[in-house]
């Protein structure tokens, strides 16, 4: 059985285009480490009904809440800053990998051109 020339051309084009692409499947992305959630503990707001306290006892509870709320805010700010630093470090590492690849490619091109 012989193939018709008009039918065989698309098959050849398909084979030339697809087979090399299948052979060069890029690796899957590396598993990223999980980003841990913040370990900051939000303070419980001291409602009068919940504490059943009056006067000075309630005032002390509110002062303790305010102090704990400030600590909570500082903890969350530190978490955000640390996470942003981690993201920046990951981005810097990726950019360094790109620079390394680009330099290698440039050097390789020069080497190939010199051998012509």
N, C-alpha and C positions, 0 to 999 in steps of 0.2 A: 504494500500500500504506500503510495506516495502522497505527500502533503501538497496541497495547492500552494503556490508561491505567495499569494495574498494572505493565506491563513498562517503560514509559517513565520512571516515577518513579525506579527504581533507577539507570537510565542517567544521568539528570539529576543525581542525588545524586553518583554516581561522577565525572561530569565536573566538577561544582562543587568537589569535594574534591581530586581528583587533578591536574587541569590546572594550577591555581595552584602546587601543590607542585612540579610538574615545571619550571615556569617559574622557580622560585626556588631552584634547586639551589645549595647553598653551595659556595664555592670549595674546592678540595682543599687540605689543609694544606701549608704551605710546607715545602720540603725542609729538614730540620734538618742543620746541619753535623755531620760525623762527630766523635765524641769520640775523640781519639787515645789509643792505649794508652800506658801509662807507658814511659819510655825508660830506666828504672832497670835496671841489670845485676846480677843475682843472682850473688854470688861462689860459686866452686866450693869445696866443703868439702875440706880437705886430708886425705884418708885416708892412713894410713901405707902401705897397699899401693900406692896410686896414686903417691905421692911417693918411695917407697923411701928415706926419710930417717930418720935416727935422731937422738936427742938434741937438740942446739941447732938444727940445721937444721929439724927438725920443729916445735920450739917457735916458731921465727921464722915458719914457714908458718902456724901456728895464730894467732899474733899478727896477721899480715897478714890472715888470714881474718876475725878478730874486728873489725879496723878496717874492712875492706871491708863486712862484714855491717852494721856500724853505719851506714856511709855509705849502703848499700842501704836500710836502714830509714828513714833521714832522707829519702832521695829518694822512697820510696813515700809517706811521710807528706805531703811537699810536693805530690805528685801528687794525693793524695786531697783535701787542703785546696784546691788550685787548682781541681779539678773541682767540689767542693762550692760554691766561690765562683762558678763559672761557672753552676752550676745555680741558685743563689740569684739571680744577676743575670738569668737567663732568667725566673725566676718573678716577680721584681720588674717586669720589662718587661711580662710578661703582665698582671700586676695593674694596672699603669699604663694599659694599653690598655683593660682592663675599666672602670676609673674614668673614662677619657675617654669611652667609649661611654655609660656610665650618666649622666654629666653632660650629654652631648649629648641623650640621650633625655629626661631631666628638663627641660632647657631647651626642647626641642621641645614637650613636653606642655604646659608653661606657656604657650608661644606660641600653641598651638592653642586652649587653654582661654580665653586672652585674646581671641581673635578670635571666639569664640562669641557 
